[in-house]
Amino acid sequence: MSGATNHISFDDFLKVDIRVGRIARAEPYPEAKRPAYKVWVDFGGDIGVLKSSAQITVHYAIDDLPGMLVAGVVNFPPKQIGKFMSEFLLLGFPDENGAVVLMQPNKDVPLGGRLF
């Protein structure tokens, strides 16, 4: 067997709603246990703007975030992160030291597009 050891069905994959959005706003989150920002992402259409906290301070300056295209899971239930309610999961990959590198499309795509 190659690749992952725990196979899932395509229907299982479809249960995870991963959409593209554009960061509308970002703010410091000094109360977070680990360095993080508060981010608001516009997923367009019926989804609109959702907020999340993100530990992305190593690779991203707060002023560079607005306007950036990102991917997020939009169908998880809201989760309290300290004093902040997170409404979606911003997606990224770890670098060689474990710091988050955001998952981003490399071309401009319509907001709200679903990953397939």
N, C-alpha and C positions, 0 to 999 in steps of 0.2 A: 504494500500500500504506500502510495506517495502522498505528500502534502499533509493535511490535517488528519489526526487520528479519529476524531469524532465527527462523522458525517451527519449532515442535516439534510432535510428535503428542501426543494426549492420553495415549497409552501412555507416552511419555517423561515427562510430568508425573507420572504415577502412580508412577514409579520413585523420586521424591523423597518420602519419608515424613515429612510435616510434622504434628506433633502438638501439642496443648495440654497444658501442665503447670503446676504451681504451685511457685514457688520455696520450697523447704523450708529452705534455709540459704544464707548468703552470708558470705564471709570476705575480708579484704584479701589482695591478691596483690602484696606489695611487690617480689618478685623479677622481675616482668614488665617487659619492655622499655618498654612504654607503660602508663600507669595502667589497672589492671584489677582486677576482683574474681574470686574463685573462687565459682561458684554450683552448688548442687545442686538439681535440679528433679525433682519427683515427677510422672511421666507416668502413674501409676496402672497398674492391671491387669498385663498381661504384661510391660510395659516397666520399670516401677518407677522408682527414682531414678537419674538420670544426672548426671554432673558436667561442667562446662565452665568455661573462663575467658572473661571478657567485658569488653570495653573500654566500659563503660557508666557510668563514674565522673562524667561531666560532668552528666548529668541525674538520676542516682539516688544517693541516700544509702544506704549499706550497710544501715542499720537499717530502711529502708522496703521492702527487697526481699522478705523472707520473707512469704509469703502472696499474692504477686502472680502473676496468671495471665500466662503467656508462651507463645510458640510456638517450636518448635525442630525441626530436621531430626535425626531419630533413627537414620537408617540410613547415615550416613557412617561409615567406619572410624575407630577412635580415633586421635587425633593428639596427639603430644607437643608441648606449648606450654611451653617452658622446662623446669622441673622438674615440671610438672603435666600429667597425661594428660587430654585433653579427649575426652569420649565422645559429645557431640552439638554441634550448631551452634545457638546462641541467635540468633533472627532479629530484625532491626530495620532501620530506615531512617535515612539520614543527615539531620541537620538542615541548616540553611543554612551551617553551619561544618564539617560532616562528622562531628559527634558523633552517636553512636548513640541513636536513640529506639526503644525496644522495640516490637515488633509484639505487640499484645494484643487478645483479644476484648473487646468492650465490654459483654458480659453474662456471667454465671456459666455455665459449661458443664462437662460432665463431663470429668475428667482423662483424657487419652489419646485424646480425639476427634481424628479425622484431618481435615486441611484438604481441602476439595473445592470 
